[in-house]
Amino acid sequence: MTASVIVPQSGSARITRLVEETIPGTTPTGADWLRLRNTGGQGSSSEVETIESNELPGEVLGLRDNIRVGETGTFEYPFELLYDGSTNLLFESLLNNKFATNTLVPGTQEVVFTIEDEMPRIKESEYVRNAKVGTFSLSLQSAQIVTGSWSGQGSETGVAALKTVLPAAGPVTFTAPNVIDYSASSLPGTPPVAGDYVQITGAVIPSNNGYYLITDVTANLVTVQGSITTSAADPGVTSDFTGETQYALSAPSSEIISTVSAMKVGNNVEATIDGEDVLLYGLRFPQVDINVTTELTDLREITEDAPYATLPTDRTVELAINFHVINLFPIRKLRSDAEFAMTFSVSDPASNKYTFTFPRCKSAPSSKGPATRGETMTGDWNVQSLLDPSNVNIQIDR
């Protein structure tokens, strides 16, 4: 007996993508998925809740039963800050609103999405539907890439086998508007099955490029959903099967993968207090951490295991600023109980920019650090962002 070769999933090969849901809890079909570029983390995961039975076991000691009572989904991704579509969608979910042109403020609009971790080597994926961002953190450190973390939860999870998009081969002849002549000589590898997808590309049918669901395989003929030739009278056009991407939940009309560079900390960063450059106050910051937490609460009822809704119930916005002790401006702000506004902007090499504005701030407990022989002194300035008259405690401009 020959043992099979077991190849575990590589962490480097995990692929994460997300798509906005128009109906909460329903993954849209034929939509544009966004690749979520990230640096690892737990990813999306299922959390099954169980309780133990308290039934008396009798003379033989032990636990009588363990009962499944619910299920929730969570996700957590560390990242390097990028100016792209997935980042914008996650910001909108965090603040419960949509960008108005290029400005985003907290609102009451539900922005949810499906997020999926594809593990191509084991041909499975794990996903969370009706997902919302609960926690966002961002760290600006001198001479470093801007890093942070997204995390949140959803009300439905699952594990799915991947649907295959057939590998490159061709040319392939369409024998009818939606029937492809599949032969062993033209398409190597595992024959397709109903439920797989075929990706059609090529100049011969530019208006029909995309992914098509295979509905039937009979002999060498593969039937796909929808007409894919330019006209029913011209069944003889040819194209190629391309790509080796696999999709677990639905085939996208396209997958958008940004190619922008990560943002770094350096001469591309701007920081202001009450509209003035922080340098005018004699302030220099080795590190600034921005933390936004939207508290999410699951709503449950007796006929379902999973929560029927996940709602935001509170939001806090805080900044933790490390400063060189050139003066005691942060300590004076704390002692005076004065309010002030702050902004931090960061851009990438293509001049794409995010600006984070905190219109009404107050100092929280802060202090200069200890004196250490041979080292310069630094301090920690903690700032809370409060709601202004327009109920805004953070504004994001892009």
N, C-alpha and C positions, 0 to 999 in steps of 0.2 A: 504494500500500500504506500503510495507516494503522498507525503504531506503537502498540503497546499501552502503557498507562500503568503504570509500575512504581512501586508504593508499598512502600517498605521497612518492615520491622517497627519500630515505635516502642518504645524502651526503657521508656517510661512504661506501655505497654499490655501488657507481659509479665505473665502470671498464673502464679503458682506454687502448686501444691497438693500435698498428700501424704496417703497412706493407709497405715495399719499393715498389714503382711502377716502373716497367720496361718501361711502356708506360705512360708518364705523363698524369694524369687525369683518368687513368683506374685502378681500384682496381683489383689486380691479384686474380685468383681463385686457390684454392688448395695450397696456399703458407703458409709459417710459419709466423704467427702473433707474435709480440713481446708485452708482457705486459709492459706498461709504468707505473712504480711505481711512484707515485707523492703524494703530500700532500694537494691537493685540487685545488683551483683556479677556474677561469672561465671555463676552459676546451675548447672544440671546440664549435664554435657558428657561426650562419649565420647572416650576416649583409646585410639586404635588403635596397637598396638605393631608396628613393622616392623624387619626386619634386612636388611642389604645382603649380596648374594651376593659372595663373594670369587673367583668364577670369573675366570680370566685372559681378558681381552677379545680378545687377538690384536693384529694390527697397528692396528686402529681402536680408539683408546683410549676407555674409557667404562665405565659400570656396566652389567653384564649383567642384574641383576634386583634388585628390592626386594620382599621377601616378608612378607606379613602373618602375624604369629605370635601375636597375642593382643589382647585388648580389656578395658579396665576402664572404670568410670564414676566420675566425681568430681562433687562439688557444693560450692559456696561461696556463702554468702549473708550480707551484712552486715544488721543489723537494729536496730530500736529495741525495747527490751524491753517485751513485752506479757504480760499474764496471760491465756493462752488455751490451747486444746487442742493447737495445733501446738507451742507452746513446751514444754508438758508432755511430749509424745511425744518431742521431740528430747532433752530432759533424760534421759528413760528410756533412749533409745538410747545416749547418752553414757556413762551409768553402768551399763549392762547390767542393768537392774532395772526393776520397776514401782513406782509410788507405792503405799505401804501407807497407806491413807487419805490423809493429806496429807504424808507423809514419804518421802523417797527417799534411799537410800544405795547405794554400789556393790554390785553383785551379780554373778551368773554367768548371768543369763537373757538370751537373745538377743532384742533388740528391733530389728526391721528394718522397713523401709517402702519404698514406691514414691514417688519424688518426680518431679514433672513440671513442666516449663516450657512453658506454652501460649503460642504466638505467633499470636494470632487474625488479624492482618492478612495473614500469609502462609499461614494455615490449616495449620500444622504444629506439632508439639511434639517436644521431646526429653526423654527420661526416663532414670532410673536405678532399677533394681530391686535388691532385697536390699541396700538402702542402710543404712549405719550412720554415726553421727556420730563423727568422730575428734577434732576440735578445737573447743573452745568458749572464747571470750574475752568478757569483759564489762568495760566501762569506766565508772566513776562519776566524773564531772568536775563540779566546782562549777558550779551554775546551768546545767546542760546536761541534755538527754534522755539516759537510760541507753542506751548503744549497745554493740554487740558483733558477733560473727561466728560463724556455724556453718560447718563444713566437714567433709567425710568422703568416703566412697567406697562403691561397690557392685560387684557381680560381673556385672551385665548392663545393657546400655544399648541405646538404639535411638532412631530417629526415626519418628514416626507421623504420618499425615495425620489431621486432626481429623474426628471424627464430629459432624455438625451436629445441634443441637436446633433444630427448626423455629421461625421467627420468629412474632411475635404475629399472630394472625388468628382469625376465628371470627364467630359460633359454628359449630361443626362437629358434624355428626350422626353418631352411631354407628349403622350399619345392622345391626350384629350385635355380640355381646359384645366382639369384639376387631377389628372392621373399621370404619374411619372413611371417610366419604364425603368425598373430597378433590376439589374442583373449582377451576378457575382463578378463578372469581369469589370464592371464599371464602378461598383461600390464595395470596396473591401471591408472586412470587419463584420461585426454582429449585424444581422439583418434588422431593419427597423420593425417596430411593433406599433399597433394602435396606441395612442397616448403619447408617443414621442413627438418631437417637432423637427421640421426641416427648415433650414434657413436658406432662402433663395436670394442670391445676389447676382450682379452682372448687368452690363449695359444693355443686354437684349430686352430686359424687362425693367427698366429703371423705375417705373411708376408702381411696381408691385414687389419691390424688395421688402423683405421682412421675414417673420417666422410663421410657419403654417402648421396647424395641428394635423397629424396623421390619423385618419379615421378608419382606415382599412388597409390591410395588406393581403393580397391574393396573388399567389404565384410570384411573378416579378413585377406586379403592378402595385404601386403605392398611391392610395387616394388621399388627398389632402383637403382640408376644409377651405372652401372658397375657390374662386377662379383665379388662376395665377398667370395665364397667358394674356397677351395684349388684346386678343380677340378670340372668340370661339372658332372662328374660321381659320385660325393659324395655330394649329396644335403642335407644329413641328419645331418651335423654338427650343433652344438648348440653354442650359445654365449649369452651375456647379453647386453641389452640396458643399457648404463651407463651415468652418469653425468647429470647436469641440466644447463649447460652453454647455452647461447643463442647468436646467431650471426646475425647481421643485414645485412651485405654486402655480405659476402661469407663465406663458411665453410672452416676453415683452415685444412691443413693436420695435423697440430699440433699448439699448442699455447705455446710459450716459456716464462716461468715465472722464472726469476732469484731468487735465494735464498741467494745471497750474502748480507753481512751486509753493512750498510751505512758507509761512510768514516767520520772520526772525526778529530778534530784538537788536536794535542798533540805531543808525541814523534815520530809520524809517518810522520811528516811534515818536508820537507827540503826546505830551501830558500837560493839562492846564488845571488851574484852580481859579474859579470865578473868571474864566476867560483869559487869564494871563498864564504865560509859560511858567512852569514850576521853577525854572532856573531863576526867574526874577525874584522868587521868594528865598533863594539860596538853598533849594531842595534838590537833592540827588537821590534817586531810588535804585538800589541794586536789584530789587525784585518787587513786583506787584502781583498779588493773587486776587482774582475776581471770583466770587462764589455766589451763584444764584440757585436757590432751592425752592421748588414748587412742591408743596406737600400734596400727595395724591392719596385719595381714600377710595377703597373698593366698596361698591354698593352690592349687596347680596340679597337674594330672596330664596324661598324654600324650594323652588322647582328646578334650580340649576346648580351645578357644581361650581362653575366659573362665575366670577362677578359679572353682573349684567351691565355695569358701567364703572368707569374709573374717573373720578372727578377731582379737580384741583380744589383745595380748601384754604391754602395760605401760601404766601411767597415771601421770602426774605432775600435781601441783596446786601452783601457785605464785601468789604475790601480789606485785605491785609497787606500793608505796605512796609517794606523794610527800608530805612533811610539812614544815610550817613549823618552823623552828628556834626553838622556844620553850624547849625543853630537849633534852637528848641521850638521852632514854629509849630510842629505837631502837638507839643505839650501845651503851648499857649492856646491853641485851638481847643484842646480838651478842657482847659481850665476856664476859658471864657464861655463855653457852651454855645459858641457861634455856629451858625449854619453857613454852608458854602456849597458850591457846585464843583464837580470834577469831571474831566473827560480824559479818555485814553484812546489813541488811534494807532493802528498798526497796519502796514501795507506790505504787499508782496513785490517781487521784482517787476511785475507788469503794471504796477501802480494801482491794483485793486486794493481797496481799503475797507476796514471795519472801524467805526468809531463808537465807543461805548460811553454814553453820557449818563451821569448820575446827578440829576438837577437839584436835589436837596439832601445834603449830607450833614451828619454830625459825627464828632469823634467819639468812639467807644474807648474803654480803658486802654491806654497806651503808655509806653515808657521808653526811656533811653536804656540801652543795654548796659551790661556790666563793663567795667574797665579791665582790660587784660594787658599785661605787660607785652609790649612789642606789637600790638594790634590796634588798628583804628577802631573807634567806637561806632556802633550802629544802634539803631533803635527800632521798635516795632510800633507802627501807627495803625490802629484798627479803626475802620470807618464803617458806619451803617448808613445805607441809602434809604431815605424815608420817602413816603408818598408826597408828591407836590400837589398844588391845588387841582391839577388835571389828573390826579391819581396815577402818576407815572413815577416809578422809582428806578427805572432803567430804560434807556432808549438806545436802539442799535441802528446806526446808519451805515449804508453800504455804498 
